[in-house]
Amino acid sequence: MADYLRMLTLELNGQSYSKTEHARALLQTLDGRSRPSLEFKHCNISAVMLALGYPYIDGYKPRGNYQALLADVVAAQLDGNALLQEAAQAAVLRPAADVAVTDGAAVWVAPPRPSKVREAPADYASRFSAARRDYLAQEARNRSLGRAGELFVLKLEARRLHAAGRKALSERIEHVAATQGDGLGYDVRSFEEDGRERLIEVKTTAFGELTPFYVTRNELARSERDAAQYQLYRLFDFRDKPRVFSLPGAIAAHCQLDAVSYLARLAG
């Protein structure tokens, strides 16, 4: 676990390291554990990290079904790890600049398989810790990153329509989050090749493809009302190598939705 946190700190700081070398050194200190079992445990730790509001190591995709003891130990290790906390804080608040789309086709990937995303989702477990920090929520509020992702999608959509011979449609693409405000339930109004509207909500992260994201009640409602036109573009690894997958239609059809905040009014 300590080795995982060291690697994550290096990754968040943009410092290079070798997973292979770390694994080789770690296996020498363990009694009879194989490389696959070590990597499986790292994937368990990744799942705990996400549950605690931290990013995870790229390449160790989260796997559920971990023991409650693992979550408790990871939480305890995180509470006393000031260096990792500083690295995570800096990573989620770092500004993002607009970037070019160099190869529109290579940017697109298939959505993660449902078995990876929905593997034994755990029930909500309260953790009343004064030291808890939800870095993923902070990244979701990073307006610079969100705007850079939306601008990237604007260019991606223009390329798609240009390639289809629909230049006139590409010129009508609108960044509605900037021109009309963010209350429409989507960020970009684009078009299908036949002229029908495509309503795109953009969710951007600098971390891996399985990083959870936040949606508003308004976005959920729009995705249900206009399911035939609606697409959520999940843009990930934005600072390193931007890639994107699409979730078409109602968001609830693709995602497990967990309530994390409520608007409270006095009863009666």
Residue frames relative to the residue before (quaternion, step in Angstrom):
aa qw qx qy qz dx dy dz
M 1.0000 0.0000 0.0000 0.0000 0.00 0.00 0.00
A 0.6485 0.5085 -0.3202 0.4672 3.59 0.91 -0.86
D 0.6440 0.5149 -0.3231 0.4645 3.58 1.04 -0.77
Y 0.6080 0.5418 -0.3475 0.4648 3.60 1.04 -0.74
L 0.6897 0.4828 -0.2884 0.4562 3.58 0.84 -0.95
R 0.6069 0.5313 -0.3565 0.4715 3.60 1.09 -0.61
M 0.6671 0.4944 -0.3087 0.4640 3.59 0.90 -0.90
L 0.6500 0.5160 -0.3235 0.4545 3.58 0.95 -0.82
T 0.6266 0.5341 -0.3366 0.4569 3.58 0.99 -0.78
L 0.6481 0.5070 -0.3133 0.4741 3.59 0.94 -0.87
E 0.6631 0.5153 -0.3065 0.4482 3.57 0.91 -0.93
L 0.6747 0.4907 -0.2972 0.4644 3.58 0.89 -0.88
N 0.6763 0.4760 -0.2820 0.4863 3.58 1.15 -0.61
G 0.4867 -0.6719 0.4320 0.3536 3.59 1.25 -0.16
Q 0.4891 0.6539 -0.4346 0.3799 3.57 1.22 0.42
S 0.4559 -0.7071 0.4747 0.2586 3.56 -0.94 0.89
Y 0.0824 0.7616 -0.6404 0.0554 3.54 -1.24 0.59
S 0.3872 -0.7115 0.5395 0.2299 3.57 -1.26 0.31
K 0.3865 -0.7136 0.5363 0.2319 3.57 -0.68 1.09
T 0.6261 0.5530 -0.3359 0.4352 3.57 1.01 -0.79
E 0.6792 0.4777 -0.2978 0.4710 3.58 0.87 -0.90
H 0.6363 0.5165 -0.3330 0.4663 3.58 0.99 -0.76
A 0.6639 0.5022 -0.3092 0.4597 3.58 0.94 -0.89
R 0.6432 0.5282 -0.3279 0.4470 3.59 0.94 -0.86
A 0.6788 0.4803 -0.2941 0.4712 3.58 0.88 -0.90
L 0.6714 0.5062 -0.3066 0.4461 3.58 0.96 -0.82
L 0.6430 0.5379 -0.3280 0.4355 3.59 0.98 -0.80
Q 0.6128 0.5593 -0.3518 0.4336 3.58 1.12 -0.58
T 0.6969 0.4529 -0.2712 0.4855 3.59 1.19 -0.45
L 0.6654 0.4839 -0.2937 0.4866 3.58 1.30 -0.21
D 0.4259 -0.7236 0.4945 0.2245 3.54 -1.08 0.73
G 0.8834 -0.0591 0.0017 0.4648 3.54 -0.41 1.28
R 0.4891 0.6558 -0.4570 0.3490 3.63 1.15 0.18
S 0.3756 -0.7337 0.5262 0.2089 3.56 -0.97 0.89
R 0.6541 -0.5045 0.3855 0.4112 3.57 -1.29 0.31
P 0.6615 0.4931 -0.3416 0.4501 3.69 0.83 -0.78
S 0.6581 0.4993 -0.3281 0.4582 3.60 0.96 -0.78
L 0.6157 0.5381 -0.3406 0.4640 3.57 1.10 -0.70
E 0.6770 0.4855 -0.2928 0.4692 3.58 0.90 -0.91
F 0.6071 0.5436 -0.3546 0.4584 3.59 1.07 -0.69
K 0.6571 0.5002 -0.3118 0.4699 3.57 0.98 -0.86
H 0.6176 0.5298 -0.3441 0.4685 3.59 1.04 -0.70
C 0.6419 0.5087 -0.3233 0.4740 3.59 1.04 -0.73
N 0.5994 0.5367 -0.3479 0.4813 3.60 1.12 -0.61
I 0.6508 0.5046 -0.3142 0.4724 3.57 0.97 -0.86
S 0.6052 0.5550 -0.3559 0.4463 3.61 1.03 -0.73
A 0.6477 0.5138 -0.3169 0.4648 3.58 0.98 -0.83
V 0.6429 0.5061 -0.3210 0.4770 3.59 1.01 -0.79
M 0.6267 0.5486 -0.3408 0.4360 3.59 0.95 -0.83
L 0.6618 0.4935 -0.3092 0.4721 3.58 0.92 -0.86
A 0.6436 0.5304 -0.3221 0.4479 3.57 0.98 -0.82
L 0.7151 0.4260 -0.2377 0.5007 3.57 1.16 -0.62
G 0.5910 -0.6237 0.3490 0.3741 3.59 1.28 0.19
Y 0.5507 0.5851 -0.4016 0.4395 3.59 1.22 0.46
P 0.5092 -0.5838 0.5080 0.3766 3.59 -1.22 0.31
Y 0.3389 -0.7308 0.5523 0.2146 3.56 -1.28 0.27
I 0.6314 -0.5351 0.3964 0.3973 3.57 -1.27 0.29
D 0.4589 -0.6688 0.5151 0.2771 3.54 -0.86 0.98
G 0.7442 0.3559 -0.2776 0.4924 3.59 -0.73 1.04
Y 0.7049 0.3221 -0.2388 0.5851 3.57 1.25 -0.35
K 0.1288 -0.8442 0.5176 0.0529 3.55 0.32 1.27
P 0.5727 -0.6499 0.3799 0.3245 3.56 -0.87 0.98
R 0.0412 -0.7638 0.6441 0.0065 3.54 -1.08 0.88
G 0.3761 -0.7509 0.5046 0.2002 3.54 -0.80 1.05
N 0.6363 0.5551 -0.3996 0.3569 3.54 -1.26 -0.54
Y 0.3820 0.7111 -0.5056 0.3046 3.58 1.07 0.65
Q 0.5779 -0.5955 0.4368 0.3475 3.55 -1.23 0.49
A 0.5874 -0.5810 0.4318 0.3618 3.56 -1.13 0.67
L 0.5970 0.5758 -0.3629 0.4247 3.58 1.09 -0.68
L 0.6193 0.5457 -0.3490 0.4437 3.59 1.03 -0.77
A 0.6502 0.5165 -0.3179 0.4576 3.59 0.92 -0.87
D 0.6589 0.5120 -0.3094 0.4560 3.58 0.96 -0.84
V 0.6759 0.4908 -0.2966 0.4629 3.58 0.95 -0.87
V 0.6324 0.5187 -0.3333 0.4689 3.59 0.98 -0.83
A 0.6480 0.5224 -0.3220 0.4511 3.60 0.91 -0.91
A 0.6566 0.5075 -0.3114 0.4630 3.57 0.97 -0.84
Q 0.6468 0.5149 -0.3148 0.4663 3.59 1.00 -0.83
L 0.6648 0.5154 -0.3086 0.4441 3.58 0.97 -0.83
D 0.6168 0.5817 -0.3489 0.3994 3.58 0.97 -0.84
G 0.7747 0.3444 -0.1874 0.4961 3.58 1.01 -0.73
N 0.5863 0.5920 -0.3647 0.4157 3.59 1.25 0.15
A 0.1575 -0.8362 0.5215 0.0638 3.56 0.25 1.29
L 0.6325 0.5490 -0.3429 0.4254 3.60 1.00 -0.77
L 0.6630 0.4828 -0.3047 0.4842 3.59 0.96 -0.82
Q 0.6331 0.5350 -0.3343 0.4486 3.58 0.97 -0.81
E 0.6556 0.4990 -0.3095 0.4748 3.58 0.98 -0.82
A 0.6550 0.5099 -0.3159 0.4596 3.58 0.98 -0.83
A 0.6609 0.5007 -0.3065 0.4675 3.58 0.97 -0.85
Q 0.6393 0.5279 -0.3240 0.4557 3.57 0.96 -0.87
A 0.6781 0.4868 -0.2939 0.4657 3.57 0.87 -0.92
A 0.6591 0.5314 -0.3167 0.4278 3.59 0.97 -0.83
V 0.7296 0.4391 -0.2637 0.4531 3.60 0.86 -0.86
L 0.7073 0.4416 -0.2634 0.4852 3.59 1.17 -0.46
R 0.4600 0.7104 -0.4377 0.3037 3.59 1.24 -0.25
P 0.4510 -0.6849 0.4885 0.2983 3.63 -0.82 0.89
A 0.2269 -0.7553 0.6004 0.1327 3.53 -1.24 0.52
A 0.2850 -0.7567 0.5685 0.1517 3.57 -1.02 0.86
D 0.6089 -0.5304 0.4482 0.3834 3.53 -1.29 0.44
V 0.0963 -0.8030 0.5872 0.0340 3.60 -0.91 0.89
A 0.5348 -0.6351 0.4620 0.3117 3.53 -1.22 0.58
V 0.3727 -0.6594 0.5960 0.2668 3.54 -1.31 0.42
T 0.1805 -0.8331 0.5162 0.0832 3.56 -0.25 1.23
D 0.7908 0.0217 0.0115 0.6116 3.59 1.05 -0.70
G 0.2992 -0.8115 0.4762 0.1585 3.54 -0.04 1.33
A 0.6639 0.5152 -0.3162 0.4402 3.59 0.98 -0.80
A 0.6833 0.5064 -0.2908 0.4382 3.59 0.96 -0.86
V 0.5759 0.6067 -0.3743 0.4002 3.58 1.19 -0.45
W 0.6875 0.5123 -0.2856 0.4281 3.58 1.02 -0.78
V 0.0035 -0.7674 0.6411 -0.0087 3.55 -1.02 0.87
A 0.5799 -0.5595 0.4520 0.3825 3.55 -1.28 0.28
P 0.5624 -0.5789 0.4470 0.3857 3.61 -1.08 0.54
P 0.6033 -0.5405 0.4241 0.4050 3.60 -1.13 0.52
R 0.5399 -0.6300 0.4454 0.3366 3.56 -1.00 0.77
P 0.5942 -0.6073 0.3851 0.3603 3.60 -0.94 0.82
S 0.6159 0.5651 -0.3612 0.4134 3.60 1.03 -0.69
K 0.6594 0.4924 -0.3083 0.4771 3.57 1.16 -0.59
V 0.7030 0.4741 -0.2709 0.4556 3.54 0.97 -0.85
R 0.8103 0.3021 -0.1152 0.4888 3.56 0.91 -0.96
E 0.2830 0.7807 -0.5125 0.2186 3.56 1.08 0.61
A 0.8243 -0.2599 0.1298 0.4859 3.56 -0.43 1.28
P 0.0301 -0.8268 0.5615 0.0120 3.63 0.55 1.07
A 0.3980 -0.7391 0.4969 0.2202 3.54 -0.83 1.00
D 0.5288 -0.5939 0.4962 0.3484 3.55 -1.21 0.56
Y 0.6234 -0.5284 0.4087 0.4064 3.55 -1.24 0.41
A 0.0505 -0.7800 0.6237 0.0049 3.52 -0.93 0.96
S 0.3422 -0.7563 0.5194 0.2027 3.57 -0.56 1.13
R 0.0459 -0.7681 0.6385 0.0168 3.53 -1.08 0.82
F 0.1358 -0.8231 0.5494 0.0472 3.53 -0.14 1.30
S 0.2436 0.7717 -0.5372 0.2380 3.52 0.25 1.33
A 0.4270 -0.7152 0.4929 0.2513 3.57 -0.74 1.04
A 0.6924 0.4893 -0.2743 0.4538 3.58 1.16 -0.51
R 0.4295 0.7191 -0.4651 0.2865 3.62 1.24 -0.06
R 0.0413 -0.7839 0.6194 -0.0118 3.56 -0.95 0.95
D 0.1874 -0.7853 0.5809 0.1036 3.57 -0.69 1.05
Y 0.1672 -0.8316 0.5250 0.0704 3.54 0.08 1.32
L 0.6117 0.5524 -0.3610 0.4364 3.61 1.07 -0.60
A 0.6274 0.5099 -0.3346 0.4841 3.58 1.08 -0.66
Q 0.6364 0.5176 -0.3340 0.4643 3.59 1.02 -0.71
E 0.6425 0.5091 -0.3329 0.4661 3.59 0.97 -0.76
A 0.6261 0.5463 -0.3383 0.4416 3.58 1.02 -0.76
R 0.6995 0.4390 -0.2661 0.4973 3.59 1.18 -0.51
N 0.4590 0.6727 -0.4499 0.3667 3.60 1.28 0.11
R 0.2643 -0.8202 0.4878 0.1399 3.59 -0.01 1.31
S 0.6018 0.5641 -0.3529 0.4416 3.57 1.10 -0.67
L 0.6734 0.4820 -0.2879 0.4810 3.58 0.93 -0.90
G 0.6545 0.5225 -0.3147 0.4467 3.57 0.94 -0.88
R 0.6729 0.4890 -0.2981 0.4682 3.57 0.92 -0.89
A 0.6338 0.5252 -0.3372 0.4570 3.61 0.96 -0.82
G 0.6489 0.5140 -0.3175 0.4626 3.59 1.01 -0.75
E 0.6517 0.5128 -0.3153 0.4613 3.58 0.99 -0.81
L 0.6508 0.5040 -0.3148 0.4726 3.59 0.99 -0.81
F 0.6067 0.5461 -0.3446 0.4636 3.57 1.09 -0.71
V 0.6704 0.4934 -0.2949 0.4692 3.58 0.94 -0.89
L 0.5860 0.5663 -0.3689 0.4470 3.61 1.05 -0.67
K 0.6938 0.4568 -0.2732 0.4851 3.58 0.88 -0.93
L 0.6215 0.5448 -0.3387 0.4498 3.57 1.04 -0.74
E 0.6721 0.4910 -0.2891 0.4730 3.57 0.96 -0.88
A 0.6302 0.5257 -0.3358 0.4624 3.59 1.00 -0.76
R 0.6342 0.5224 -0.3238 0.4691 3.58 1.01 -0.79
R 0.6512 0.5314 -0.3222 0.4355 3.58 0.92 -0.92
L 0.7123 0.4451 -0.2666 0.4727 3.58 0.84 -0.94
H 0.5905 0.5471 -0.3638 0.4688 3.60 1.09 -0.63
A 0.6774 0.5040 -0.2926 0.4489 3.57 0.87 -0.97
A 0.6834 0.4632 -0.2753 0.4926 3.58 1.18 -0.58
G 0.5357 -0.6461 0.3965 0.3719 3.58 1.28 0.06
R 0.5734 0.5818 -0.3792 0.4346 3.60 1.20 0.45
K 0.0298 -0.8485 0.5276 -0.0273 3.55 0.71 1.17
A 0.6418 0.5336 -0.3351 0.4370 3.60 0.94 -0.83
L 0.6520 0.4977 -0.3158 0.4771 3.58 1.01 -0.76
S 0.6331 0.5451 -0.3402 0.4316 3.59 0.99 -0.81
E 0.6616 0.5077 -0.3059 0.4593 3.58 1.09 -0.64
R 0.6622 0.4946 -0.3010 0.4756 3.60 1.25 -0.23
I 0.4095 0.7008 -0.4858 0.3243 3.61 1.25 0.01
E 0.1086 -0.8218 0.5591 0.0146 3.57 -0.86 0.96
H 0.3326 -0.7078 0.5935 0.1903 3.53 -1.03 0.92
V 0.1355 -0.8629 0.4802 0.0802 3.58 0.47 1.21
A 0.5674 0.5906 -0.3934 0.4177 3.61 1.13 -0.51
A 0.7132 0.4163 -0.2435 0.5086 3.59 1.16 -0.63
T 0.7413 0.4379 -0.2372 0.4500 3.58 0.93 -0.87
Q 0.8078 0.2468 -0.1132 0.5232 3.58 1.08 -0.68
G 0.5972 -0.5420 0.3799 0.4530 3.59 1.20 -0.36
D 0.5451 -0.6653 0.4299 0.2746 3.52 -1.31 0.32
G 0.5068 0.6803 -0.4087 0.3366 3.60 1.16 0.44
L 0.5138 0.6769 -0.4061 0.3360 3.60 1.25 0.03
G 0.4953 -0.6626 0.4332 0.3576 3.58 1.19 -0.39
Y 0.7558 0.1641 -0.1623 0.6128 3.57 1.30 0.26
D 0.4702 -0.7221 0.4573 0.2199 3.58 -1.24 0.48
V 0.8071 0.1718 -0.0356 0.5638 3.57 1.02 -0.84
R 0.1871 -0.7433 0.6292 0.1285 3.56 -0.98 0.88
S 0.0334 0.7855 -0.6137 0.0732 3.55 -0.53 1.23
F 0.4121 -0.7133 0.5199 0.2261 3.57 -1.26 -0.26
E 0.4433 -0.6097 0.5772 0.3140 3.49 -1.31 0.43
E 0.6673 -0.5159 0.3465 0.4105 3.57 -1.20 0.32
D 0.6863 0.4602 -0.2919 0.4817 3.60 1.16 -0.48
G 0.6578 -0.5529 0.2960 0.4171 3.59 1.26 0.22
R 0.5127 0.6297 -0.4366 0.3874 3.61 1.22 -0.16
E 0.5390 -0.6391 0.4449 0.3212 3.56 -1.11 0.70
R 0.1396 -0.7332 0.6578 0.1011 3.52 -1.24 0.65
L 0.1755 -0.7972 0.5745 0.0599 3.57 -0.59 1.19
I 0.0820 -0.8480 0.5228 -0.0291 3.56 -0.40 1.26
E 0.1417 -0.7356 0.6583 0.0739 3.52 -0.92 1.03
V 0.1949 -0.8062 0.5538 0.0735 3.60 -0.72 1.10
K 0.0335 -0.7714 0.6355 -0.0051 3.56 -0.88 1.02
T 0.0777 -0.8409 0.5348 -0.0291 3.56 -0.47 1.26
T 0.0281 0.7755 -0.6303 0.0223 3.54 -1.08 0.82
A 0.4275 -0.6716 0.5375 0.2781 3.54 -1.20 0.53
F 0.6533 0.5305 -0.2965 0.4515 3.57 1.30 -0.20
G 0.7945 -0.3893 0.2253 0.4079 3.56 -1.32 -0.19
E 0.7223 -0.4936 0.3023 0.3785 3.53 -1.35 0.36
L 0.7169 0.4349 -0.2570 0.4805 3.61 1.13 -0.52
T 0.3680 0.7190 -0.5025 0.3084 3.57 1.23 0.29
P 0.4421 -0.6925 0.4910 0.2898 3.64 -0.74 0.95
F 0.1464 -0.7770 0.6038 0.1011 3.56 -1.20 0.46
Y 0.4594 -0.6879 0.5061 0.2443 3.53 -1.28 0.42
V 0.0567 -0.7699 0.6347 0.0351 3.55 -1.04 0.80
T 0.4073 -0.7062 0.5242 0.2463 3.53 -1.12 0.65
R 0.6527 -0.4953 0.3974 0.4133 3.53 -1.30 0.30
N 0.6281 0.5459 -0.3232 0.4507 3.56 1.08 -0.76
E 0.6541 0.5057 -0.3078 0.4709 3.58 0.99 -0.83
L 0.6294 0.5255 -0.3305 0.4675 3.57 1.02 -0.78
A 0.6710 0.5055 -0.3004 0.4516 3.57 0.90 -0.94
R 0.6538 0.5013 -0.3178 0.4694 3.60 0.95 -0.84
S 0.6592 0.5171 -0.3206 0.4419 3.60 0.94 -0.84
E 0.6670 0.4819 -0.2971 0.4844 3.59 1.13 -0.58
R 0.6817 0.4958 -0.2950 0.4500 3.57 0.93 -0.89
D 0.7941 0.2117 -0.0871 0.5629 3.58 0.99 -0.89
A 0.0702 0.8603 -0.5024 0.0507 3.57 1.01 0.85
A 0.6448 0.5427 -0.3299 0.4254 3.61 1.01 -0.73
Q 0.7475 0.3740 -0.2044 0.5095 3.59 1.18 -0.52
Y 0.6414 0.5980 -0.3007 0.3750 3.56 1.20 -0.59
Q 0.0605 0.7683 -0.6368 0.0226 3.57 -1.12 0.75
L 0.2352 -0.7290 0.6249 0.1506 3.55 -1.03 0.85
Y 0.1819 -0.7693 0.6064 0.0863 3.57 -0.74 1.10
R 0.1440 -0.7773 0.6089 0.0657 3.58 -0.63 1.13
L 0.1016 -0.7993 0.5922 -0.0077 3.55 -0.43 1.33
F 0.0272 0.8317 -0.5498 0.0727 3.60 -0.57 1.11
D 0.7836 0.2542 -0.2537 0.5070 3.57 -1.33 0.39
F 0.1420 0.8702 -0.4682 0.0576 3.54 1.16 0.65
R 0.7098 0.4689 -0.2825 0.4433 3.61 0.88 -0.83
D 0.7209 0.4390 -0.2375 0.4808 3.57 1.11 -0.61
K 0.7648 -0.1851 0.1946 0.5857 3.57 0.57 -1.19
P 0.2405 -0.8243 0.4887 0.1544 3.61 0.18 1.22
R 0.0738 0.7576 -0.6456 0.0617 3.52 -1.02 0.96
V 0.1630 -0.8062 0.5674 0.0381 3.54 -1.16 0.57
F 0.0409 -0.7471 0.6587 0.0793 3.53 -1.24 0.55
S 0.3617 -0.7453 0.5300 0.1813 3.54 -1.21 0.56
L 0.1506 -0.7367 0.6532 0.0895 3.53 -1.18 0.78
P 0.1457 -0.8379 0.5205 0.0757 3.62 -0.08 1.22
G 0.7760 0.3470 -0.2575 0.4595 3.55 -1.16 0.63
A 0.8069 -0.2609 0.1987 0.4913 3.54 -1.26 -0.48
I 0.5067 -0.6703 0.4543 0.2960 3.57 -0.85 1.00
A 0.6466 0.5499 -0.3210 0.4201 3.58 1.00 -0.83
A 0.5929 0.5769 -0.3684 0.4241 3.61 1.18 -0.38
H 0.7503 0.3842 -0.1981 0.5002 3.59 1.21 -0.45
C 0.7978 0.3263 -0.1083 0.4953 3.56 1.09 -0.72
Q 0.4019 -0.6270 0.6031 0.2856 3.49 -1.28 0.54
L 0.1733 -0.8135 0.5517 0.0613 3.58 -0.64 1.13
D 0.0661 -0.7962 0.6014 -0.0014 3.56 -0.75 1.09
A 0.3849 -0.7167 0.5334 0.2317 3.59 -0.80 1.01
V 0.0558 -0.8196 0.5701 0.0062 3.58 -0.74 1.03
S 0.7865 0.1487 -0.0939 0.5920 3.58 1.25 -0.16
Y 0.1318 -0.7904 0.5951 0.0612 3.58 -1.10 0.66
L 0.3399 -0.6652 0.6163 0.2494 3.54 -1.26 0.54
A 0.1406 -0.8288 0.5405 0.0350 3.58 -0.51 1.19
R 0.0534 -0.7573 0.6503 0.0258 3.54 -1.04 0.88
L 0.5808 -0.5867 0.4267 0.3694 3.55 -1.09 0.60
A 0.4505 -0.7006 0.4854 0.2658 3.56 -0.81 0.99
G 0.7892 0.3056 -0.2308 0.4801 3.51 -1.13 0.71
